Amino acid sequence: MAGEFRRAAVAALALITAVTVAGCGETDAGQPQDNYGGATAATSTSAAPRPAPVPSTIDQAAVAPGTRDLMAKVRATDACALHDPALTARLGAFQRFDRDGSWTRCRMFVADAEDPANFFRFDLDLVDDFLAADRGSLYKPDQLAGQTVFMRFDNDHPGGWSCSMRIAHGDTGFAATLAVSRLAPPKNSPIPWDQACAFTREYMTAILGNLVTLPAHPIDTEDGRSLIQQNPCPAEGPIVAVFPEWKVKSTGLVNAYGCKLTLRRDNAYGKVEVSVGLQANAEQVPSEGETRLPAGLDGGQLVITGRYQSRAGLTGTETRTVHSADPGLAVGCSAALVYRPANPSIPNSAHLVTLGVDIDRTGAAPRPDACQALDQLAGDIVAALG
């Protein structure tokens, strides 16, 4: 458990240097464009416009056409509801579902009929990164029920025990992934299974329609408030009020529960990124001491420190980043806030709200303090979550 807390703290720190949803794909209206490569595609009055290429980076995927609608559909459904235990009866008896600490994933466990001490594990992830390079280096195209799917290159190696397939969500740079494995406890040791891909193809065929359409299914929760199936993207008004000289140029979703807004000023360098993430998690532990990283072309170091810090009525941690040349001004600030249900008797029900403000120092004068800005934003963002 301590290791999980440490990873969670590191994840909160990573908000400071997280994906930059800026540059390509931005418009003044805050809507993404189709041009990912930086070059303007040739057009003519007689030729149909070219489809946008598959994104090559998560930055591009976050603002790709269709990503916003995709993530809304992923949030609105339940990965466990898209599994079909009845189809696995010949392998053995259904045991249980496990969300694996995620609201977009679901593991299904089936006892191994040949040896009930062993089991089959069905890992379903509704939205996973699937960038242009993945389609050539890790996965190869195949056909299944009239649909193009992708098979891992290493699926059919001798002594295989697992098989992994993907169905791309259009050209967004994301895909649904299914992996079926045969394992033995207690260390999930692989058991050879020569029918791994044959069965995975059969199972994928049966659920493929739902993976494409993503029908709405509420996720069952106990009584009390919850972040499950909520939109992580905050309203722009309170953010622009904190940065009155800046405009929201893009809103990107790096996953169904992770949103980042990029702000820029007219005719000026520099940018501000505001990020919001929602997830299942537990108590946070701040990083120990300080971390120093090279600050890039402007020299010096970025000094990162963590501490316990409550915000918006929620306990949590803060990760503060300053430049060594100006240690009194935070250029980056993130908070990991523990969001509890109304009924505190429900065990392991705490969620996590992660907030981040990252200010590009280049030309950003006057330079706001990132932690002060986060203080001003936190209340409105948390209140909107209910």
ChimeraX attribute file (.defattr): number of C-alpha atoms within 10 A of each C-alpha:
attribute: neighborCount
match mode: 1-to-1
recipient: residues
	/A:1	7
	/A:2	10
	/A:3	8
	/A:4	14
	/A:5	16
	/A:6	16
	/A:7	15
	/A:8	20
	/A:9	23
	/A:10	17
	/A:11	14
	/A:12	28
	/A:13	28
	/A:14	14
	/A:15	26
	/A:16	24
	/A:17	10
	/A:18	17
	/A:19	19
	/A:20	18
	/A:21	27
	/A:22	25
	/A:23	15
	/A:24	18
	/A:25	26
	/A:26	21
	/A:27	14
	/A:28	11
	/A:29	10
	/A:30	18
	/A:31	16
	/A:32	25
	/A:33	16
	/A:34	20
	/A:35	18
	/A:36	22
	/A:37	14
	/A:38	10
	/A:39	8
	/A:40	9
	/A:41	11
	/A:42	8
	/A:43	10
	/A:44	7
	/A:45	6
	/A:46	6
	/A:47	8
	/A:48	8
	/A:49	11
	/A:50	10
	/A:51	9
	/A:52	16
	/A:53	15
	/A:54	20
	/A:55	24
	/A:56	16
	/A:57	16
	/A:58	22
	/A:59	22
	/A:60	30
	/A:61	27
	/A:62	32
	/A:63	30
	/A:64	26
	/A:65	19
	/A:66	16
	/A:67	24
	/A:68	20
	/A:69	10
	/A:70	21
	/A:71	22
	/A:72	15
	/A:73	19
	/A:74	25
	/A:75	25
	/A:76	21
	/A:77	20
	/A:78	24
	/A:79	26
	/A:80	21
	/A:81	16
	/A:82	19
	/A:83	22
	/A:84	13
	/A:85	19
	/A:86	9
	/A:87	13
	/A:88	17
	/A:89	13
	/A:90	9
	/A:91	15
	/A:92	18
	/A:93	18
	/A:94	19
	/A:95	12
	/A:96	11
	/A:97	18
	/A:98	13
	/A:99	17
	/A:100	12
	/A:101	11
	/A:102	14
	/A:103	24
	/A:104	26
	/A:105	21
	/A:106	24
	/A:107	21
	/A:108	20
	/A:109	23
	/A:110	23
	/A:111	22
	/A:112	21
	/A:113	15
	/A:114	10
	/A:115	10
	/A:116	12
	/A:117	12
	/A:118	20
	/A:119	25
	/A:120	26
	/A:121	20
	/A:122	25
	/A:123	23
	/A:124	26
	/A:125	22
	/A:126	29
	/A:127	25
	/A:128	20
	/A:129	19
	/A:130	27
	/A:131	21
	/A:132	17
	/A:133	13
	/A:134	15
	/A:135	17
	/A:136	13
	/A:137	10
	/A:138	13
	/A:139	20
	/A:140	15
	/A:141	16
	/A:142	13
	/A:143	10
	/A:144	15
	/A:145	13
	/A:146	8
	/A:147	14
	/A:148	12
	/A:149	21
	/A:150	23
	/A:151	22
	/A:152	19
	/A:153	15
	/A:154	13
	/A:155	16
	/A:156	16
	/A:157	10
	/A:158	10
	/A:159	11
	/A:160	19
	/A:161	22
	/A:162	26
	/A:163	25
	/A:164	24
	/A:165	25
	/A:166	30
	/A:167	24
	/A:168	24
	/A:169	20
	/A:170	14
	/A:171	20
	/A:172	26
	/A:173	28
	/A:174	28
	/A:175	24
	/A:176	23
	/A:177	23
	/A:178	23
	/A:179	20
	/A:180	25
	/A:181	23
	/A:182	24
	/A:183	22
	/A:184	16
	/A:185	10
	/A:186	8
	/A:187	7
	/A:188	14
	/A:189	12
	/A:190	16
	/A:191	17
	/A:192	15
	/A:193	16
	/A:194	15
	/A:195	14
	/A:196	20
	/A:197	22
	/A:198	10
	/A:199	15
	/A:200	20
	/A:201	21
	/A:202	14
	/A:203	18
	/A:204	23
	/A:205	14
	/A:206	15
	/A:207	14
	/A:208	21
	/A:209	14
	/A:210	14
	/A:211	26
	/A:212	16
	/A:213	12
	/A:214	19
	/A:215	15
	/A:216	14
	/A:217	17
	/A:218	12
	/A:219	15
	/A:220	8
	/A:221	10
	/A:222	11
	/A:223	10
	/A:224	12
	/A:225	14
	/A:226	19
	/A:227	21
	/A:228	20
	/A:229	21
	/A:230	15
	/A:231	19
	/A:232	24
	/A:233	21
	/A:234	21
	/A:235	11
	/A:236	12
	/A:237	11
	/A:238	16
	/A:239	23
	/A:240	15
	/A:241	12
	/A:242	15
	/A:243	16
	/A:244	11
	/A:245	11
	/A:246	18
	/A:247	21
	/A:248	25
	/A:249	22
	/A:250	26
	/A:251	27
	/A:252	30
	/A:253	28
	/A:254	26
	/A:255	23
	/A:256	28
	/A:257	23
	/A:258	20
	/A:259	23
	/A:260	29
	/A:261	25
	/A:262	24
	/A:263	24
	/A:264	21
	/A:265	17
	/A:266	8
	/A:267	6
	/A:268	12
	/A:269	13
	/A:270	16
	/A:271	22
	/A:272	26
	/A:273	26
	/A:274	28
	/A:275	27
	/A:276	25
	/A:277	23
	/A:278	26
	/A:279	19
	/A:280	19
	/A:281	21
	/A:282	19
	/A:283	20
	/A:284	25
	/A:285	21
	/A:286	22
	/A:287	21
	/A:288	9
	/A:289	9
	/A:290	14
	/A:291	13
	/A:292	15
	/A:293	13
	/A:294	13
	/A:295	14
	/A:296	9
	/A:297	6
	/A:298	10
	/A:299	11
	/A:300	15
	/A:301	17
	/A:302	24
	/A:303	19
	/A:304	21
	/A:305	19
	/A:306	24
	/A:307	16
	/A:308	16
	/A:309	15
	/A:310	16
	/A:311	20
	/A:312	15
	/A:313	13
	/A:314	18
	/A:315	17
	/A:316	23
	/A:317	26
	/A:318	28
	/A:319	27
	/A:320	25
	/A:321	27
	/A:322	22
	/A:323	23
	/A:324	17
	/A:325	11
	/A:326	11
	/A:327	12
	/A:328	10
	/A:329	18
	/A:330	24
	/A:331	25
	/A:332	30
	/A:333	30
	/A:334	27
	/A:335	33
	/A:336	34
	/A:337	31
	/A:338	23
	/A:339	26
	/A:340	20
	/A:341	17
	/A:342	12
	/A:343	12
	/A:344	11
	/A:345	8
	/A:346	13
	/A:347	7
	/A:348	11
	/A:349	18
	/A:350	19
	/A:351	20
	/A:352	23
	/A:353	24
	/A:354	25
	/A:355	27
	/A:356	31
	/A:357	27
	/A:358	27
	/A:359	22
	/A:360	14
	/A:361	18
	/A:362	12
	/A:363	11
	/A:364	16
	/A:365	10
	/A:366	7
	/A:367	15
	/A:368	17
	/A:369	18
	/A:370	25
	/A:371	23
	/A:372	14
	/A:373	20
	/A:374	22
	/A:375	15
	/A:376	17
	/A:377	23
	/A:378	23
	/A:379	15
	/A:380	16
	/A:381	20
	/A:382	18
	/A:383	10
	/A:384	10
	/A:385	16
	/A:386	9
